[in-house]
Amino acid sequence: MSNTESMTALELIRHRRSVRTFDGRAILFEDVSKVMACAEKADNPYHIPISWYVISAKENKASSPVIVGTDTFMAGKMEPVSHAEEAFGYSFEKILLYAEALGLGSTWIAGTMDRAAFEKAIGLKEGEVMPCISPLGYPAEKMSLREGLMRRGVKADSRFPFETLFFDGSFEKPLTREAAGDLGDLFEMVRLAPSAVNKQPWRLVKEGGSVHFYEKRSKGYVSESGWDLQKIDLGIAMYHWAMGLEEKKLAADFAIRDPGIPMPEGVEYIASYTCR
């Protein structure tokens, strides 16, 4: 058993980092089988189906210039229906955190890859999208120079303060860790979530027994077709919240029901969890 398998959810999230440099070992068949078994059960709150694949980059003549030391990648495809982005982020994060618990490294890749080759490898059809991929492998003891420069460039090891991301009743009142009470660890798990270029676009408002998720949009992350890369980040954050609820054995209802809280410019309501 890896050291990570006995960690709490918060410990696992704190331990996890984006890995782009791997040690060259082929992944054990047992580990690939476990990851795929997790993927087959990786539902999301929207119940949108996603097909998952583990592929050999060499066999499929596919590559990512930022990845060194592994030939194995995971990808998913789906129809671009309403809330597809959040659903994909939620399900893929569940899979990648499970892989982390097995001792496997990963990182979200949306752009720096031979997209056409990966889409061909998973048999992408017209009317389907492949939002992101991730390498899978055993992390190298030392990251490459390129990886180190990339991490420094996006300040990968830093996150916004608690009070910048979370609010108490309205966007006018920042939420403190103390005021978060028993849910403090769950907010911290959201705070530590990965995001594209570390933009951290989630904002949460605690209102009584409900927690409302919002997207604070950044320019350049929505395509002409309307596909919103930062909504994938919101899906990641929502899975971190749900993971914390499950670990603490807290029941909560998921709903898309805008509470009507006045929002700052550039902020969009996403979804809510209400404890019961």
C-alpha positions as CSV (number, residue, x, y, z in Angstrom):
1,M,0.0,0.0,0.0
2,S,1.3,3.5,-0.9
3,N,1.8,6.1,1.8
4,T,-1.0,8.1,0.3
5,E,-3.7,5.4,0.6
6,S,-4.1,6.0,4.3
7,M,-4.3,9.8,4.0
8,T,-7.5,11.8,4.8
9,A,-9.0,13.7,1.9
10,L,-7.5,17.0,3.0
11,E,-4.1,15.4,3.4
12,L,-4.3,13.8,0.0
13,I,-5.2,17.1,-1.7
14,R,-2.3,18.8,0.1
15,H,0.1,16.1,-0.9
16,R,-1.0,16.1,-4.6
17,R,0.8,18.3,-7.1
18,S,0.8,18.5,-10.8
19,V,3.5,16.1,-12.1
20,R,5.1,16.5,-15.5
21,T,8.3,14.5,-14.9
22,F,8.1,10.8,-14.4
23,D,10.7,8.1,-13.6
24,G,10.3,6.1,-16.9
25,R,8.8,3.0,-15.3
26,A,5.8,1.4,-17.1
27,I,2.7,1.5,-15.0
28,L,1.8,-1.8,-13.4
29,F,-1.2,-3.5,-15.0
30,E,-2.8,-3.7,-11.5
31,D,-2.7,0.1,-11.1
32,V,-4.1,0.7,-14.6
33,S,-6.9,-1.7,-13.8
34,K,-7.7,0.1,-10.6
35,V,-7.8,3.5,-12.2
36,M,-10.1,2.2,-15.0
37,A,-12.4,0.6,-12.4
38,C,-12.6,3.9,-10.6
39,A,-13.3,5.7,-14.0
40,E,-16.2,3.3,-14.8
41,K,-17.9,4.4,-11.5
42,A,-16.9,8.1,-11.7
43,D,-20.4,9.7,-11.8
44,N,-21.0,13.5,-11.5
45,P,-23.9,15.6,-10.1
46,Y,-25.3,16.2,-13.6
47,H,-25.3,12.5,-14.5
48,I,-23.7,13.3,-17.8
49,P,-22.0,10.2,-19.3
50,I,-18.3,10.3,-20.1
51,S,-16.2,7.6,-21.8
52,W,-12.7,7.1,-20.4
53,Y,-9.5,5.7,-22.0
54,V,-6.0,4.9,-21.0
55,I,-3.7,5.0,-24.0
56,S,-0.1,4.6,-25.1
57,A,1.2,7.8,-26.6
58,K,3.9,5.9,-28.5
59,E,1.5,3.4,-30.1
60,N,-0.8,6.3,-31.1
61,K,2.0,8.7,-32.2
62,A,0.7,11.2,-29.7
63,S,2.7,13.5,-27.4
64,S,2.7,16.4,-25.1
65,P,5.9,18.6,-25.1
66,V,5.6,19.3,-21.3
67,I,5.6,15.6,-20.2
68,V,8.8,13.5,-19.7
69,G,9.2,9.9,-18.6
70,T,5.8,8.3,-19.2
71,D,4.1,6.8,-22.2
72,T,0.7,6.5,-20.5
73,F,-2.1,9.0,-20.8
74,M,-5.8,9.1,-19.8
75,A,-8.5,11.0,-21.7
76,G,-12.2,11.3,-21.7
77,K,-14.8,12.2,-24.3
78,M,-18.4,13.3,-24.1
79,E,-21.1,15.3,-25.8
80,P,-20.9,19.1,-25.2
81,V,-24.2,19.4,-23.5
82,S,-25.2,21.9,-20.9
83,H,-22.9,21.6,-17.8
84,A,-20.6,19.3,-19.6
85,E,-17.6,21.3,-18.4
86,E,-18.5,21.0,-14.7
87,A,-19.3,17.3,-15.1
88,F,-16.0,16.6,-16.7
89,G,-14.0,18.4,-14.1
90,Y,-15.8,16.7,-11.3
91,S,-15.4,13.1,-12.7
92,F,-11.8,13.5,-13.9
93,E,-10.7,15.0,-10.6
94,K,-12.3,12.0,-8.8
95,I,-10.2,9.6,-11.0
96,L,-7.0,11.6,-10.7
97,L,-7.2,11.9,-6.9
98,Y,-7.8,8.1,-6.8
99,A,-4.7,7.7,-8.9
100,E,-2.8,9.9,-6.5
101,A,-3.8,7.6,-3.6
102,L,-2.3,4.7,-5.6
103,G,1.0,6.6,-5.9
104,L,0.5,7.7,-9.5
105,G,1.3,11.3,-10.7
106,S,-0.9,13.3,-13.0
107,T,-1.5,16.8,-14.4
108,W,-4.4,18.4,-16.2
109,I,-3.6,19.3,-19.8
110,A,-6.0,21.2,-22.0
111,G,-3.7,22.8,-24.6
112,T,0.0,21.6,-24.7
113,M,-0.5,18.4,-26.6
114,D,-0.9,17.0,-30.1
115,R,-4.7,17.2,-29.7
116,A,-5.5,15.7,-33.1
117,A,-3.5,12.6,-32.3
118,F,-5.1,12.1,-28.9
119,E,-8.6,12.6,-30.3
120,K,-7.9,10.0,-33.0
121,A,-6.5,7.6,-30.3
122,I,-9.8,7.6,-28.4
123,G,-12.0,7.5,-31.5
124,L,-13.5,11.0,-31.1
125,K,-16.6,11.4,-33.3
126,E,-18.4,14.4,-34.7
127,G,-20.5,16.0,-31.9
128,E,-18.1,14.8,-29.2
129,V,-15.4,16.7,-27.3
130,M,-12.2,15.7,-25.5
131,P,-11.8,18.5,-22.9
132,C,-8.5,17.5,-21.2
133,I,-6.0,14.7,-20.9
134,S,-3.6,13.7,-18.2
135,P,-0.4,11.7,-18.1
136,L,-0.2,8.8,-15.6
137,G,3.0,7.5,-14.2
138,Y,5.3,7.2,-11.2
139,P,6.7,10.7,-10.3
140,A,10.5,11.2,-10.7
141,E,12.4,12.1,-7.6
142,K,13.4,15.4,-9.2
143,M,11.3,17.5,-11.6
144,S,12.8,18.7,-14.9
145,L,14.1,22.2,-15.3
146,R,11.2,22.9,-17.7
147,E,8.7,21.8,-15.1
148,G,10.3,23.8,-12.4
149,L,10.1,27.0,-14.6
150,M,6.5,26.3,-15.5
151,R,5.5,25.9,-11.9
152,R,7.3,29.1,-10.9
153,G,5.7,30.9,-13.8
154,V,2.1,30.2,-12.6
155,K,3.0,30.3,-8.9
156,A,1.7,26.7,-8.7
157,D,2.4,26.3,-5.0
158,S,0.5,29.4,-3.9
159,R,-3.3,29.9,-3.5
160,F,-5.5,32.9,-2.7
161,P,-6.2,33.6,0.9
162,F,-9.3,31.9,2.5
163,E,-11.1,35.3,2.8
164,T,-10.5,36.1,-0.9
165,L,-12.4,33.0,-2.2
166,F,-15.1,32.5,0.4
167,F,-17.9,34.7,1.7
168,D,-20.5,34.7,4.5
169,G,-24.0,35.4,3.4
170,S,-23.0,37.9,0.6
171,F,-20.1,38.9,-1.4
172,E,-19.7,41.9,0.9
173,K,-18.6,39.8,3.9
174,P,-15.5,37.6,3.6
175,L,-15.7,34.2,5.4
176,T,-13.1,33.4,8.0
177,R,-11.8,29.9,8.8
178,E,-13.3,30.3,12.3
179,A,-16.7,31.3,11.0
180,A,-16.7,28.3,8.6
181,G,-16.9,26.0,11.7
182,D,-17.2,22.3,11.0
183,L,-17.0,23.0,7.2
184,G,-13.6,24.7,7.5
185,D,-11.7,21.7,6.1
186,L,-14.1,21.4,3.1
187,F,-13.5,25.1,2.2
188,E,-9.7,24.5,2.5
189,M,-10.0,21.5,0.2
190,V,-11.7,23.8,-2.4
191,R,-9.0,26.4,-1.8
192,L,-6.3,24.0,-2.7
193,A,-7.9,22.7,-5.9
194,P,-5.9,22.8,-9.2
195,S,-7.0,25.2,-12.0
196,A,-5.9,26.3,-15.4
197,V,-2.9,28.6,-15.0
198,N,-3.7,28.6,-11.3
199,K,-6.5,31.2,-11.8
200,Q,-8.6,29.8,-9.0
201,P,-12.0,30.9,-10.5
202,W,-14.2,29.5,-7.8
203,R,-16.0,31.7,-5.3
204,L,-18.2,30.2,-2.6
205,V,-20.9,31.9,-0.4
206,K,-22.1,30.2,2.8
207,E,-25.7,31.0,3.5
208,G,-27.1,29.2,6.4
209,G,-26.9,25.4,5.7
210,S,-26.2,26.1,2.0
211,V,-23.0,26.7,0.1
212,H,-23.3,28.3,-3.3
213,F,-20.6,27.9,-6.0
214,Y,-19.8,30.8,-8.4
215,E,-17.4,31.3,-11.2
216,K,-15.3,34.4,-11.3
217,R,-14.4,34.5,-15.0
218,S,-11.1,35.5,-16.5
219,K,-10.7,36.7,-20.1
220,G,-9.6,34.2,-22.7
221,Y,-11.0,31.0,-21.3
222,V,-14.3,30.8,-23.3
223,S,-14.2,29.6,-26.9
224,E,-16.3,30.9,-29.8
225,S,-18.5,27.9,-29.4
226,G,-19.2,28.9,-25.7
227,W,-17.0,26.1,-24.2
228,D,-15.8,27.5,-20.9
229,L,-12.5,26.0,-19.6
230,Q,-12.9,27.6,-16.2
231,K,-16.2,25.7,-15.6
232,I,-14.0,22.6,-15.7
233,D,-12.1,24.1,-12.7
234,L,-15.5,24.7,-11.0
235,G,-16.2,21.0,-11.4
236,I,-12.9,20.1,-9.8
237,A,-13.7,22.4,-6.9
238,M,-17.2,20.8,-6.5
239,Y,-15.6,17.4,-6.4
240,H,-13.3,18.5,-3.6
241,W,-16.4,19.7,-1.7
242,A,-18.3,16.5,-2.3
243,M,-15.3,14.4,-1.3
244,G,-15.1,16.3,2.0
245,L,-18.8,15.8,2.6
246,E,-18.5,12.1,2.0
247,E,-15.5,11.7,4.4
248,K,-17.3,13.6,7.1
249,K,-20.5,11.6,6.5
250,L,-22.5,14.7,5.9
251,A,-25.6,14.4,3.7
252,A,-26.2,17.3,1.2
253,D,-28.6,18.0,-1.7
254,F,-27.1,19.3,-4.9
255,A,-29.2,21.8,-6.9
256,I,-28.9,24.4,-9.6
257,R,-31.1,27.1,-7.9
258,D,-29.7,30.6,-7.9
259,P,-30.3,32.1,-4.5
260,G,-30.4,35.6,-5.9
261,I,-27.4,36.9,-4.0
262,P,-26.1,40.1,-5.7
263,M,-23.0,39.2,-7.6
264,P,-20.0,41.3,-8.5
265,E,-19.3,42.0,-12.2
266,G,-17.8,39.0,-14.0
267,V,-19.3,36.4,-11.5
268,E,-21.7,33.7,-12.5
269,Y,-23.8,31.4,-10.3
270,I,-23.0,27.7,-10.8
271,A,-24.6,25.4,-8.3
272,S,-25.4,24.8,-4.6
273,Y,-25.0,22.2,-1.9
274,T,-27.4,22.2,1.1
275,C,-26.7,20.1,4.1
276,R,-29.6,18.1,5.6
